[in-house]
Structure formats: C-alpha cells, structure tokens
Amino acid sequence: MTPATQQALIGLRDLTTLQWYVIPLLAIVFYIYTREIQEARKTKDWNAVLAGLTIFGADFFNETWNGWVMYLTQRSAVWTAPGPTAFRTLVGWNIEIMFMFTLLGIVYYRTLSESRNERILGVPEKWFWAVAYSVLCVFVECLLNLGGHLVWEYRYWRLSFEGVWLIFLFGYFQFFFWAACVIGFKTWKTKLTTVGILYAVPIVMNILAFGVFNWRY
C-alpha cells in the first residue's frame, strides 16, 4: 500500500480523534437545513433540501466506490485524504468534507433565479452553474492536492489534461447533474426515487463491504 493509504488508514473511524469544532459546524448544518425546511413548508418548494441531499448522496456513492478501489487493489484508492481531520470516515472522506458536500447542493440551488428559465451566455442557468461550480471545485481540489491534503495515485486521475477532465466529469459535474435533474423533475415520486437510489446503492455497497466481506477502507 502507498504511504498515503497507510496514513489514511490510521485513526479510521476512531472517535478519539473528534475535535470540538465539529459541534459548531454541525450546528451550522442543522440551522441551514432547518431554515430551508421552514421555508419549504411555506412555499411547498422542497427543491433546496432535495438538492442538498442529492449532492451529498452522489458524493457518498463516489467515496464508497473509491474505497472499494482501495481494498480491491490493496494499493490505493483513486484519491486519499491522509491529513489531519476531526474524524476520518473513509480513506478519501472525512467529517469536514462531508459537511461541505451537505451544504453544496443548497448553495447551488440558491444560486438559481426564481424563474428557472434564465440563460447565461445562451446556456440554461442550471447547467451554466453546474459547470461553473464543478470548475471551482476542481480548482480547489487541485490546490488541496498540491498541498498534500488530497493525494492522487493513478495517472488517469491527476494534474494532466485527461486527468482534470475525469475529475471534472466524475468527481463533480455528475453531482450537479443529478441535482439539476432532481429539481427539474415534475413529480415527487421521480424526485424521491432518484434521491433514494443515490443513497441505496452506496448503503448496500457498504453493508456488503463491512458486514459481509469484512473489508476495511
């Protein structure tokens, strides 16, 4: 296993690493979702909450298959987050990343205009902002990689032309793609089914990995 993988496995899901700053961060997440739910009850528009849940669910799936890559190769995940953290949930995931992705979908939804028919540079705004936020996220990820906080092992997922495109498409744009689809669906059934699948798949994968195969990632 790579040094980054070995480091990422240290303190994995160890509650003794928890730091007190997790509590105010959790309170901020609760406050934002409480306000969004309160607003949704008044307007009957639950898309902000659904967008938040959608992007977090998509990230949950990404981090799960990334952990599978680590275990099956016995070398490295596609990305690892070996640095200091208040709580390391998976080899490429920690509590700080989780809080960020919990809110990212709400940020995305609140960027959109109320009309939902606006265009920016001739592109429907939900797709314009999906691309824009994906580019911003890739830029931040590159900075984290350069700082050694996020380690990439494989040549197809690194600072190269083809690597950056894969990070853009599969690392981030697909998150906003799912969020855009969910908020665009007309029926509650379709919205909830899509969000449910995004959570059901990684939950089943993790149950198999931890409960059946006794894997560790």
Secondary structure as UniProt FT lines:
FT   HELIX           3..9
FT   TURN            10..11
FT   HELIX           15..17
FT   TURN            20..21
FT   HELIX           22..43
FT   HELIX           47..73
FT   STRAND          79..80
FT   STRAND          88..90
FT   TURN            91..92
FT   STRAND          93..94
FT   HELIX           95..111
FT   STRAND          119..120
FT   TURN            121..122
FT   STRAND          123..124
FT   HELIX           125..146
FT   TURN            147..148
FT   STRAND          151..152
FT   TURN            155..156
FT   HELIX           161..166
FT   HELIX           167..173
FT   HELIX           174..184
FT   HELIX           188..206
FT   HELIX           207..212
//
